[in-house]
Amino acid sequence: MAMEVTQALLNAQSIDGTVRKHAEESLRQFQEQNLPGFLVSLSGELASEDKPVDSRKLA
């Protein structure tokens, strides 16, 4: 799921409105269905220097 979160965060910043909206909805669903897992994923995104800077900023 970690790579999916990274990609969703990157897509949530897309200039393509369709891509951005889909990513935002995916993140919202993850948050609503599994808040603890969502928060752990965001924390992992922030903590990992191997992740893209843009996804870390949004996390």
N, C-alpha and C positions, 0 to 999 in steps of 0.2 A: 504493500500500500504506500510505502514511502515515496517511491518513484512516481506513483499516480498523484500524490499530493504535490510534489514538486512541479509536475507538468500542469496540474490544475491551477496552481498559484501563478505559474508563468502565463498560462492561457487567460487567466483572469485579468491580465494586464494587456491583452491583445488589442490592437486597433480594430480588428474585425469584430463587430458587434455580436455576431452569431457565436463565434468562438468564445468571446468573453462571457456572454450570457450563459452558455452551456457550462462553462467552468465555474461560474458563480453559483449556479444551481447545484452542481456536483458538490462543491464545498459546503453549501448550505445543508444539503441532504446528509452529508457525512457528519456535520455538526449536530443535526437534529437526531440522527439515529445512533450516534456513538460519541457523545461529548467527551468522555475521558480519552478515547482513542484519538479523537480529533485534536485535543489539546496536546497529547503526547507527540503526535505527528508534527504539529506546529513547533513545539519545543525542539524536536529533533532537527527540524529544518533550520531553526535559528542557530542551534549548537554546532552544526556541521559546516566546517569551512570548505568542504568539497561541493556544497550545493551552490547553485548560481546566486549571485548577489541579489538579483531582482526578486527571486522567490523568497530569499531570506528577509528582504525588506518588507514584503507583504505579509509574511508569517508574523 
